[in-house]
């Protein structure tokens, strides 16, 4: 990010206040999406870890066929999916909320 701001400072073009506000809203949408995705991933990890571990200790088929790697794969797949789905939905919802289809002020 430092490179981008350095290039903007060296540019002979001056960005408008409208462009700065648009960039600020975009960054806020990204932060909001990351925050929501992390929360969803944490919840998904707990929700999938508890039944997976309990099943591997009590159900004979799971005990015989699901080693530690398989258990970790099940838990991490659910967490990764929850993160990306939630982050994507949050960012798109924020972008729709901030969308302005009028012409920028001069």
N, CA, C and O atoms as a GROMACS GRO file, in nm:
protein
  424
    1UNK      N    1   0.081  -0.119   0.000
    1UNK     CA    2   0.000   0.000   0.000
    1UNK      C    3   0.086   0.125   0.000
    1UNK      O    4   0.044   0.229  -0.051
    2UNK      N    5   0.204   0.117   0.056
    2UNK     CA    6   0.291   0.232   0.060
    2UNK      C    7   0.329   0.279  -0.079
    2UNK      O    8   0.339   0.399  -0.104
    3UNK      N    9   0.350   0.184  -0.170
    3UNK     CA   10   0.384   0.217  -0.308
    3UNK      C   11   0.271   0.294  -0.375
    3UNK      O   12   0.297   0.389  -0.450
    4UNK      N   13   0.148   0.253  -0.350
    4UNK     CA   14   0.033   0.317  -0.412
    4UNK      C   15   0.022   0.462  -0.366
    4UNK      O   16   0.000   0.552  -0.448
    5UNK      N   17   0.035   0.485  -0.236
    5UNK     CA   18   0.024   0.622  -0.188
    5UNK      C   19   0.142   0.706  -0.235
    5UNK      O   20   0.126   0.826  -0.257
    6UNK      N   21   0.259   0.646  -0.250
    6UNK     CA   22   0.376   0.718  -0.300
    6UNK      C   23   0.353   0.762  -0.445
    6UNK      O   24   0.386   0.874  -0.483
    7UNK      N   25   0.294   0.673  -0.524
    7UNK     CA   26   0.266   0.707  -0.664
    7UNK      C   27   0.162   0.817  -0.673
    7UNK      O   28   0.170   0.903  -0.761
    8UNK      N   29   0.064   0.815  -0.582
    8UNK     CA   30  -0.039   0.919  -0.584
    8UNK      C   31   0.020   1.054  -0.548
    8UNK      O   32  -0.022   1.157  -0.602
    9UNK      N   33   0.117   1.055  -0.458
    9UNK     CA   34   0.180   1.181  -0.419
    9UNK      C   35   0.265   1.237  -0.533
    9UNK      O   36   0.272   1.359  -0.550
   10UNK      N   37   0.329   1.150  -0.610
   10UNK     CA   38   0.415   1.194  -0.718
   10UNK      C   39   0.338   1.231  -0.844
   10UNK      O   40   0.394   1.292  -0.936
   11UNK      N   41   0.212   1.196  -0.851
   11UNK     CA   42   0.132   1.221  -0.970
   11UNK      C   43   0.102   1.370  -0.985
   11UNK      O   44   0.089   1.443  -0.887
   12UNK      N   45   0.091   1.413  -1.110
   12UNK     CA   46   0.054   1.552  -1.135
   12UNK      C   47  -0.097   1.570  -1.130
   12UNK      O   48  -0.147   1.682  -1.124
   13UNK      N   49  -0.171   1.458  -1.131
   13UNK     CA   50  -0.316   1.464  -1.123
   13UNK      C   51  -0.358   1.469  -0.977
   13UNK      O   52  -0.300   1.400  -0.893
   14UNK      N   53  -0.457   1.547  -0.948
   14UNK     CA   54  -0.507   1.560  -0.811
   14UNK      C   55  -0.641   1.489  -0.804
   14UNK      O   56  -0.734   1.525  -0.876
   15UNK      N   57  -0.653   1.388  -0.716
   15UNK     CA   58  -0.782   1.318  -0.707
   15UNK      C   59  -0.887   1.406  -0.642
   15UNK      O   60  -0.857   1.488  -0.554
   16UNK      N   61  -1.009   1.388  -0.686
   16UNK     CA   62  -1.118   1.468  -0.629
   16UNK      C   63  -1.158   1.411  -0.494
   16UNK      O   64  -1.122   1.298  -0.459
   17UNK      N   65  -1.231   1.489  -0.419
   17UNK     CA   66  -1.281   1.443  -0.289
   17UNK      C   67  -1.377   1.326  -0.308
   17UNK      O   68  -1.385   1.237  -0.223
   18UNK      N   69  -1.449   1.325  -0.421
   18UNK     CA   70  -1.540   1.216  -0.452
   18UNK      C   71  -1.464   1.084  -0.466
   18UNK      O   72  -1.509   0.980  -0.417
   19UNK      N   73  -1.349   1.087  -0.535
   19UNK     CA   74  -1.269   0.965  -0.552
   19UNK      C   75  -1.212   0.918  -0.419
   19UNK      O   76  -1.209   0.798  -0.392
   20UNK      N   77  -1.166   1.011  -0.336
   20UNK     CA   78  -1.113   0.974  -0.205
   20UNK      C   79  -1.221   0.909  -0.119
   20UNK      O   80  -1.195   0.811  -0.050
   21UNK      N   81  -1.342   0.964  -0.123
   21UNK     CA   82  -1.452   0.906  -0.046
   21UNK      C   83  -1.487   0.767  -0.099
   21UNK      O   84  -1.519   0.678  -0.021
   22UNK      N   85  -1.481   0.750  -0.229
   22UNK     CA   86  -1.512   0.621  -0.291
   22UNK      C   87  -1.408   0.516  -0.249
   22UNK      O   88  -1.445   0.402  -0.219
   23UNK      N   89  -1.281   0.553  -0.246
   23UNK     CA   90  -1.174   0.462  -0.203
   23UNK      C   91  -1.190   0.427  -0.055
   23UNK      O   92  -1.172   0.312  -0.015
   24UNK      N   93  -1.225   0.528   0.026
   24UNK     CA   94  -1.243   0.504   0.169
   24UNK      C   95  -1.360   0.409   0.194
   24UNK      O   96  -1.350   0.320   0.279
   25UNK      N   97  -1.471   0.426   0.120
   25UNK     CA   98  -1.586   0.336   0.135
   25UNK      C   99  -1.550   0.195   0.091
   25UNK      O  100  -1.594   0.097   0.152
   26UNK      N  101  -1.470   0.184  -0.014
   26UNK     CA  102  -1.428   0.053  -0.062
   26UNK      C  103  -1.343  -0.020   0.042
   26UNK      O  104  -1.361  -0.140   0.065
   27UNK      N  105  -1.251   0.052   0.103
   27UNK     CA  106  -1.167  -0.009   0.207
   27UNK      C  107  -1.250  -0.050   0.328
   27UNK      O  108  -1.225  -0.155   0.388
   28UNK      N  109  -1.349   0.031   0.363
   28UNK     CA  110  -1.435  -0.002   0.476
   28UNK      C  111  -1.518  -0.126   0.447
   28UNK      O  112  -1.539  -0.209   0.535
   29UNK      N  113  -1.565  -0.140   0.324
   29UNK     CA  114  -1.640  -0.259   0.285
   29UNK      C  115  -1.552  -0.384   0.296
   29UNK      O  116  -1.598  -0.489   0.341
   30UNK      N  117  -1.428  -0.372   0.254
   30UNK     CA  118  -1.336  -0.485   0.261
   30UNK      C  119  -1.311  -0.523   0.406
   30UNK      O  120  -1.313  -0.641   0.441
   31UNK      N  121  -1.286  -0.424   0.492
   31UNK     CA  122  -1.264  -0.452   0.634
   31UNK      C  123  -1.385  -0.518   0.698
   31UNK      O  124  -1.373  -0.612   0.776
   32UNK      N  125  -1.502  -0.467   0.663
   32UNK     CA  126  -1.626  -0.524   0.718
   32UNK      C  127  -1.643  -0.669   0.673
   32UNK      O  128  -1.685  -0.754   0.752
   33UNK      N  129  -1.610  -0.699   0.547
   33UNK     CA  130  -1.620  -0.835   0.496
   33UNK      C  131  -1.522  -0.929   0.563
   33UNK      O  132  -1.557  -1.043   0.593
   34UNK      N  133  -1.400  -0.883   0.585
   34UNK     CA  134  -1.300  -0.967   0.651
   34UNK      C  135  -1.343  -0.997   0.794
   34UNK      O  136  -1.330  -1.110   0.841
   35UNK      N  137  -1.393  -0.896   0.863
   35UNK     CA  138  -1.437  -0.914   1.002
   35UNK      C  139  -1.552  -1.014   1.010
   35UNK      O  140  -1.550  -1.103   1.094
   36UNK      N  141  -1.651  -1.000   0.924
   36UNK     CA  142  -1.765  -1.091   0.924
   36UNK      C  143  -1.723  -1.232   0.884
   36UNK      O  144  -1.772  -1.330   0.940
   37UNK      N  145  -1.632  -1.243   0.788
   37UNK     CA  146  -1.583  -1.374   0.746
   37UNK      C  147  -1.507  -1.445   0.855
   37UNK      O  148  -1.520  -1.566   0.872
   38UNK      N  149  -1.426  -1.370   0.930
   38UNK     CA  150  -1.350  -1.432   1.040
   38UNK      C  151  -1.444  -1.482   1.149
   38UNK      O  152  -1.423  -1.589   1.205
   39UNK      N  153  -1.547  -1.405   1.178
   39UNK     CA  154  -1.644  -1.450   1.279
   39UNK      C  155  -1.715  -1.577   1.232
   39UNK      O  156  -1.732  -1.671   1.310
   40UNK      N  157  -1.755  -1.579   1.106
   40UNK     CA  158  -1.825  -1.697   1.053
   40UNK      C  159  -1.733  -1.819   1.050
   40UNK      O  160  -1.777  -1.930   1.078
   41UNK      N  161  -1.607  -1.798   1.018
   41UNK     CA  162  -1.512  -1.910   1.014
   41UNK      C  163  -1.490  -1.966   1.154
   41UNK      O  164  -1.480  -2.088   1.171
   42UNK      N  165  -1.482  -1.880   1.254
   42UNK     CA  166  -1.464  -1.926   1.392
   42UNK      C  167  -1.584  -2.008   1.438
   42UNK      O  168  -1.568  -2.113   1.500
   43UNK      N  169  -1.703  -1.961   1.406
   43UNK     CA  170  -1.824  -2.034   1.444
   43UNK      C  171  -1.830  -2.168   1.370
   43UNK      O  172  -1.864  -2.270   1.430
   44UNK      N  173  -1.798  -2.167   1.242
   44UNK     CA  174  -1.801  -2.291   1.163
   44UNK      C  175  -1.699  -2.391   1.213
   44UNK      O  176  -1.725  -2.512   1.213
   45UNK      N  177  -1.583  -2.344   1.256
   45UNK     CA  178  -1.481  -2.436   1.309
   45UNK      C  179  -1.531  -2.507   1.433
   45UNK      O  180  -1.514  -2.628   1.447
   46UNK      N  181  -1.592  -2.433   1.523
   46UNK     CA  182  -1.643  -2.495   1.646
   46UNK      C  183  -1.760  -2.588   1.615
   46UNK      O  184  -1.768  -2.698   1.668
   47UNK      N  185  -1.849  -2.541   1.529
   47UNK     CA  186  -1.968  -2.620   1.498
   47UNK      C  187  -1.932  -2.750   1.427
   47UNK      O  188  -2.000  -2.851   1.446
   48UNK      N  189  -1.827  -2.752   1.347
   48UNK     CA  190  -1.788  -2.876   1.280
   48UNK      C  191  -1.689  -2.959   1.362
   48UNK      O  192  -1.684  -3.081   1.349
   49UNK      N  193  -1.609  -2.894   1.445
   49UNK     CA  194  -1.509  -2.969   1.522
   49UNK      C  195  -1.572  -3.059   1.627
   49UNK      O  196  -1.530  -3.174   1.643
   50UNK      N  197  -1.670  -3.009   1.698
   50UNK     CA  198  -1.729  -3.087   1.807
   50UNK      C  199  -1.792  -3.217   1.756
   50UNK      O  200  -1.759  -3.323   1.808
   51UNK      N  201  -1.882  -3.214   1.657
   51UNK     CA  202  -1.939  -3.341   1.612
   51UNK      C  203  -1.838  -3.431   1.541
   51UNK      O  204  -1.848  -3.553   1.549
   52UNK      N  205  -1.741  -3.372   1.472
   52UNK     CA  206  -1.642  -3.454   1.403
   52UNK      C  207  -1.557  -3.532   1.503
   52UNK      O  208  -1.537  -3.652   1.487
   53UNK      N  209  -1.509  -3.465   1.605
   53UNK     CA  210  -1.426  -3.532   1.705
   53UNK      C  211  -1.508  -3.633   1.784
   53UNK      O  212  -1.462  -3.744   1.810
   54UNK      N  213  -1.629  -3.596   1.821
   54UNK     CA  214  -1.714  -3.691   1.895
   54UNK      C  215  -1.747  -3.813   1.810
   54UNK      O  216  -1.746  -3.925   1.860
   55UNK      N  217  -1.776  -3.793   1.683
   55UNK     CA  218  -1.807  -3.905   1.594
   55UNK      C  219  -1.687  -3.998   1.579
   55UNK      O  220  -1.702  -4.120   1.576
   56UNK      N  221  -1.568  -3.940   1.570
   56UNK     CA  222  -1.448  -4.022   1.553
   56UNK      C  223  -1.414  -4.101   1.680
   56UNK      O  224  -1.340  -4.199   1.674
   57UNK      N  225  -1.467  -4.060   1.792
   57UNK     CA  226  -1.442  -4.134   1.917
   57UNK      C  227  -1.551  -4.234   1.948
   57UNK      O  228  -1.527  -4.329   2.023
   58UNK      N  229  -1.671  -4.217   1.893
   58UNK     CA  230  -1.781  -4.305   1.931
   58UNK      C  231  -1.831  -4.396   1.819
   58UNK      O  232  -1.869  -4.510   1.846
   59UNK      N  233  -1.832  -4.352   1.696
   59UNK     CA  234  -1.884  -4.432   1.585
   59UNK      C  235  -1.772  -4.520   1.530
   59UNK      O  236  -1.666  -4.470   1.493
   60UNK      N  237  -1.795  -4.651   1.526
   60UNK     CA  238  -1.688  -4.742   1.482
   60UNK      C  239  -1.637  -4.715   1.340
   60UNK      O  240  -1.517  -4.722   1.316
   61UNK      N  241  -1.728  -4.685   1.247
   61UNK     CA  242  -1.683  -4.659   1.110
   61UNK      C  243  -1.592  -4.537   1.105
   61UNK      O  244  -1.486  -4.541   1.043
   62UNK      N  245  -1.632  -4.429   1.171
   62UNK     CA  246  -1.552  -4.307   1.171
   62UNK      C  247  -1.419  -4.329   1.241
   62UNK      O  248  -1.316  -4.277   1.198
   63UNK      N  249  -1.421  -4.406   1.349
   63UNK     CA  250  -1.298  -4.435   1.421
   63UNK      C  251  -1.199  -4.511   1.333
   63UNK      O  252  -1.078  -4.489   1.341
   64UNK      N  253  -1.251  -4.601   1.249
   64UNK     CA  254  -1.164  -4.681   1.164
   64UNK      C  255  -1.117  -4.606   1.038
   64UNK      O  256  -1.008  -4.633   0.988
   65UNK      N  257  -1.197  -4.513   0.988
   65UNK     CA  258  -1.168  -4.454   0.858
   65UNK      C  259  -1.125  -4.308   0.858
   65UNK      O  260  -1.070  -4.261   0.759
   66UNK      N  261  -1.147  -4.235   0.966
   66UNK     CA  262  -1.112  -4.093   0.968
   66UNK      C  263  -0.993  -4.069   1.061
   66UNK      O  264  -1.008  -4.065   1.183
   67UNK      N  265  -0.876  -4.054   1.001
   67UNK     CA  266  -0.758  -4.024   1.083
   67UNK      C  267  -0.755  -3.874   1.115
   67UNK      O  268  -0.848  -3.801   1.080
   68UNK      N  269  -0.648  -3.828   1.180
   68UNK     CA  270  -0.640  -3.687   1.221
   68UNK      C  271  -0.640  -3.593   1.102
   68UNK      O  272  -0.695  -3.483   1.108
   69UNK      N  273  -0.577  -3.636   0.993
   69UNK     CA  274  -0.574  -3.551   0.873
   69UNK      C  275  -0.713  -3.533   0.815
   69UNK      O  276  -0.749  -3.422   0.774
   70UNK      N  277  -0.790  -3.638   0.809
   70UNK     CA  278  -0.926  -3.629   0.757
   70UNK      C  279  -1.012  -3.540   0.846
   70UNK      O  280  -1.092  -3.462   0.795
   71UNK      N  281  -0.996  -3.552   0.976
   71UNK     CA  282  -1.072  -3.467   1.067
   71UNK      C  283  -1.037  -3.320   1.047
   71UNK      O  284  -1.125  -3.234   1.042
   72UNK      N  285  -0.908  -3.292   1.036
   72UNK     CA  286  -0.864  -3.154   1.014
   72UNK      C  287  -0.915  -3.102   0.881
   72UNK      O  288  -0.951  -2.984   0.870
   73UNK      N  289  -0.918  -3.186   0.779
   73UNK     CA  290  -0.968  -3.145   0.648
   73UNK      C  291  -1.116  -3.111   0.652
   73UNK      O  292  -1.159  -3.013   0.592
   74UNK      N  293  -1.193  -3.191   0.723
   74UNK     CA  294  -1.337  -3.163   0.736
   74UNK      C  295  -1.360  -3.030   0.805
   74UNK      O  296  -1.440  -2.948   0.759
   75UNK      N  297  -1.288  -3.007   0.914
   75UNK     CA  298  -1.306  -2.884   0.992
   75UNK      C  299  -1.258  -2.762   0.913
   75UNK      O  300  -1.326  -2.659   0.909
   76UNK      N  301  -1.141  -2.773   0.852
   76UNK     CA  302  -1.087  -2.657   0.780
   76UNK      C  303  -1.168  -2.627   0.654
   76UNK      O  304  -1.182  -2.510   0.618
   77UNK      N  305  -1.220  -2.728   0.586
   77UNK     CA  306  -1.301  -2.703   0.466
   77UNK      C  307  -1.426  -2.625   0.502
   77UNK      O  308  -1.465  -2.532   0.430
   78UNK      N  309  -1.489  -2.661   0.612
   78UNK     CA  310  -1.609  -2.589   0.654
   78UNK      C  311  -1.574  -2.445   0.693
   78UNK      O  312  -1.649  -2.352   0.662
   79UNK      N  313  -1.462  -2.426   0.761
   79UNK     CA  314  -1.422  -2.292   0.804
   79UNK      C  315  -1.387  -2.203   0.684
   79UNK      O  316  -1.427  -2.087   0.679
   80UNK      N  317  -1.314  -2.258   0.590
   80UNK     CA  318  -1.274  -2.181   0.471
   80UNK      C  319  -1.397  -2.143   0.389
   80UNK      O  320  -1.409  -2.029   0.343
   81UNK      N  321  -1.488  -2.237   0.371
   81UNK     CA  322  -1.609  -2.208   0.296
   81UNK      C  323  -1.691  -2.100   0.365
   81UNK      O  324  -1.741  -2.008   0.300
   82UNK      N  325  -1.705  -2.110   0.496
   82UNK     CA  326  -1.782  -2.009   0.570
   82UNK      C  327  -1.717  -1.872   0.558
   82UNK      O  328  -1.786  -1.772   0.542
   83UNK      N  329  -1.585  -1.867   0.566
   83UNK     CA  330  -1.515  -1.739   0.556
   83UNK      C  331  -1.542  -1.672   0.421
   83UNK      O  332  -1.584  -1.557   0.415
   84UNK      N  333  -1.517  -1.745   0.313
   84UNK     CA  334  -1.529  -1.683   0.181
   84UNK      C  335  -1.672  -1.651   0.144
   84UNK      O  336  -1.698  -1.547   0.083
   85UNK      N  337  -1.766  -1.736   0.179
   85UNK     CA  338  -1.906  -1.708   0.147
   85UNK      C  339  -1.954  -1.585   0.223
   85UNK      O  340  -2.018  -1.497   0.165
   86UNK      N  341  -1.923  -1.579   0.352
   86UNK     CA  342  -1.968  -1.466   0.433
   86UNK      C  343  -1.899  -1.336   0.392
   86UNK      O  344  -1.963  -1.232   0.382
   87UNK      N  345  -1.768  -1.342   0.369
   87UNK     CA  346  -1.696  -1.222   0.329
   87UNK      C  347  -1.749  -1.170   0.196
   87UNK      O  348  -1.768  -1.049   0.180
   88UNK      N  349  -1.773  -1.259   0.101
   88UNK     CA  350  -1.824  -1.218  -0.029
   88UNK      C  351  -1.962  -1.154  -0.017
   88UNK      O  352  -1.986  -1.049  -0.076
   89UNK      N  353  -2.051  -1.218   0.058
   89UNK     CA  354  -2.185  -1.163   0.074
   89UNK      C  355  -2.182  -1.028   0.145
   89UNK      O  356  -2.258  -0.937   0.109
   90UNK      N  357  -2.095  -1.014   0.244
   90UNK     CA  358  -2.087  -0.889   0.319
   90UNK      C  359  -2.032  -0.776   0.232
   90UNK      O  360  -2.083  -0.665   0.234
   91UNK      N  361  -1.927  -0.806   0.156
   91UNK     CA  362  -1.869  -0.704   0.069
   91UNK      C  363  -1.968  -0.661  -0.039
   91UNK      O  364  -1.979  -0.542  -0.067
   92UNK      N  365  -2.039  -0.755  -0.098
   92UNK     CA  366  -2.138  -0.719  -0.201
   92UNK      C  367  -2.253  -0.638  -0.143
   92UNK      O  368  -2.301  -0.544  -0.205
   93UNK      N  369  -2.298  -0.675  -0.023
   93UNK     CA  370  -2.406  -0.601   0.042
   93UNK      C  371  -2.362  -0.459   0.075
   93UNK      O  372  -2.438  -0.364   0.057
   94UNK      N  373  -2.239  -0.445   0.122
   94UNK     CA  374  -2.185  -0.312   0.153
   94UNK      C  375  -2.168  -0.230   0.026
   94UNK      O  376  -2.195  -0.110   0.026
   95UNK      N  377  -2.125  -0.293  -0.081
   95UNK     CA  378  -2.108  -0.222  -0.208
   95UNK      C  379  -2.242  -0.175  -0.262
   95UNK      O  380  -2.253  -0.064  -0.315
   96UNK      N  381  -2.345  -0.258  -0.249
   96UNK     CA  382  -2.478  -0.216  -0.292
   96UNK      C  383  -2.529  -0.100  -0.209
   96UNK      O  384  -2.592  -0.007  -0.260
   97UNK      N  385  -2.501  -0.105  -0.080
   97UNK     CA  386  -2.544   0.002   0.010
   97UNK      C  387  -2.475   0.134  -0.024
   97UNK      O  388  -2.534   0.240  -0.010
   98UNK      N  389  -2.350   0.126  -0.070
   98UNK     CA  390  -2.273   0.246  -0.099
   98UNK      C  391  -2.277   0.287  -0.246
   98UNK      O  392  -2.214   0.386  -0.284
   99UNK      N  393  -2.349   0.213  -0.328
   99UNK     CA  394  -2.351   0.243  -0.471
   99UNK      C  395  -2.430   0.372  -0.496
   99UNK      O  396  -2.541   0.390  -0.445
  100UNK      N  397  -2.371   0.458  -0.572
  100UNK     CA  398  -2.437   0.582  -0.612
  100UNK      C  399  -2.432   0.587  -0.764
  100UNK      O  400  -2.325   0.592  -0.825
  101UNK      N  401  -2.550   0.584  -0.825
  101UNK     CA  402  -2.555   0.579  -0.970
  101UNK      C  403  -2.572   0.715  -1.034
  101UNK      O  404  -2.592   0.726  -1.155
  102UNK      N  405  -2.563   0.818  -0.954
  102UNK     CA  406  -2.570   0.951  -1.011
  102UNK      C  407  -2.430   0.993  -1.058
  102UNK      O  408  -2.332   0.926  -1.031
  103UNK      N  409  -2.425   1.103  -1.127
  103UNK     CA  410  -2.296   1.152  -1.175
  103UNK      C  411  -2.218   1.215  -1.059
  103UNK      O  412  -2.278   1.276  -0.970
  104UNK      N  413  -2.086   1.202  -1.059
  104UNK     CA  414  -2.007   1.261  -0.951
  104UNK      C  415  -2.016   1.412  -0.955
  104UNK      O  416  -2.027   1.472  -1.062
  105UNK      N  417  -2.011   1.475  -0.836
  105UNK     CA  418  -2.015   1.622  -0.835
  105UNK      C  419  -1.888   1.680  -0.895
  105UNK      O  420  -1.780   1.623  -0.882
  106UNK      N  421  -1.902   1.792  -0.960
  106UNK     CA  422  -1.788   1.857  -1.024
  106UNK      C  423  -1.723   1.958  -0.934
  106UNK      O  424  -1.625   2.022  -0.973
   0.00000   0.00000   0.00000
